[in-house]
Amino acid sequence: EAQVTQNPRYLITVTGKKLTVTCSQNMNHEYMSWYRQDPGLGLRQIYYSMNVEVTDKGDVPEGYKVSRKEKRNFPLILESPSPNQTSLYFCASRKQDGSSYEQYFGPGTRLTVT
Amino acid sequence: DAKTTQPTSMDCAEGRAANLPCNHSTISGNEYVYWYRQIHSQGPQYIIHGLKNNETNEMASLIITEDRKSSTLILPHATLRDTAVYYCIVRSYNNAGNMLTFGGGTRLMVKP
């Protein structure tokens, strides 16, 4: 089954404790992206990657890092999480060749930073 | 990318057609209209997209006005599982970041 998976689905952590949220897709998509969703602000893009070893900032990249060492994986790293990063995070992927306009989203990771 | 305007919420009776409007009066010639939905904190789900012709797939129909300044998503026989927030998004093919800008959307409540 074609899907985007994220782990963990729920995470409560403390300020400053480094964490990684993993994202994996099994559709051989070139493009992957991370969004955060906050009440009243909609979904905002954090980082995206058009292919392996190619990443770029989205609208709200501060406080986040990403890496794209393999095509299927696109982890989101919070080196020193702060309470304002408490949010619902979504990973997404799609083909990059322009033949598909559909982005596939993961189930979400709800992060709470205390 | 052009801005979109949608009603905040709508109700629909189960089994009836749900018609969700979207205004995008500043849309430009190379911008597509996309519809996604999000069922209670799940990941957004693609529904349909179009440029200027009406489109239909197994989930819905998309009607785009001739001047392309507005569109309507039609769910022909709404079920309780169609209760969700529906997002109308306008995006150019050349959007370098492939970013989808989700606005407030329309909260559709399908009632028995």
Interface residues (C-beta under 8 A of the other chain):
Chain A: V4 Y31 S33 G42 L43 Q45 Y48 M50 D56 G58 D59 L88 F90 A92 R94 Q96 G98 Y101 E102 Q103 Y104 F105 G106 P107 G108 R110
Chain B: Y32 Y34 S41 Q42 G43 P44 Q45 Y46 H49 Y93 G97 N98 M99 L100 T101 F102 G103 G104 G105
